[in-house]
Amino acid sequence: MDQEQAGNTPEESQDLNFNNRIPLEDLKDAVEDIKKELGKVIIGQQQFIELLIVALLADGHVLIEGVPGIAKTVTAKLFAKALQTNFSRIQFTPDLMPSDVLGTSVLNMKTSEFEFKKGPIFSNMVLIDEINRAPAKTQAALFETMEERQATVDGHTYNFSDPFMVLATQNPIEQEGTYALPEAQLDRFLFKIKVDYPSLEEEIKIIETHHERKGNTPQTVINTVLNPEDLAKYKSKTQDVLIEEKILKYIAEIVAKTRNHPHLYLGASPRASIAILNTSKAFAAINGRDFVIPEDVKKALNPVLNHRVILTPEREMEGMTPEKVIEMIVQSVEVPR
């Protein structure tokens, strides 16, 4: 018997004992294990860590924005360590060339033939530090890799192994030598996660944890909790999560309202709607549910939309933020029951 026949809404069903159509206990336990491992080093960034896990299950890339020194890079490294995946780090600089990212063909003197030497982008978990420091030509080299999980060099196409996830960091403070990311590239990031300073209590805990490690690197205390095979299985389960027609309409109405809102110069594309759909499924899955509820959609909105919408110049000068406008839109759309 489905939920509607039983007379229970999805919200009410959370509090009842029911059998999921999809077994999600292992996935939920794995997510808790990842959070526990990263929590050994990363203090007070629970939402940041959860969003990384959700992006992984939704097969998306993440842009991480925050001032220097708040563990953006360390979190990305430890995340890869917990997943037993290959990891590479690319430091973007103003003189970085596309071949430094993708790789280049090199003449083999023994065979007198050119051989392609893969660049650092050919990995499972790729950390791009300070992505806004490289010029547009190098940033554009990421377009195909992020969208299609492949790279075309000298007429040959090279596919990436699964999983493939780009974690890019950028400093929000205006600095000399930075380049704004094109909207087309921003749209290829599933999330933009804004990381803030820790609270006083969290900062004390950070200092204590660093002291207790006695010079050991953070990687030494993190254990691997998930392998690529299990991850592929969990991703498949996430895609099978149920979503009702009325919630699909709810997502579409919210995204459509970004396109004609008076405070926004640019609204979100259909890619944003699909991103909210996939993210909502992942939020449901990590909470042990095989169906999406409106709260899953609401959790997805800020990280999915905050880099895809652009404020009008007048509202930006007034101190308005994309998050405030998104909240206004959510308040104006009726929640499905």
PyMOL commands that set and color helices and strands:
alter all, ss='L'
color gray80, all
select helices_A, chain A and resi 3-6+10-13+25-39+46-57+72-82+98-102+131-133+136-140+142-148+183-186+200-213+218-221+228-239+245-258+270-286+294-305+313-317+322-332
alter helices_A, ss='H'
color red, helices_A
select strands_A, chain A and resi 62-65+87-91+103-108+113-118+125-129+150-153+156-159+165-170+191-194+264-266+310-311
alter strands_A, ss='S'
color yellow, strands_A
deselect
rebuild
show_as cartoon
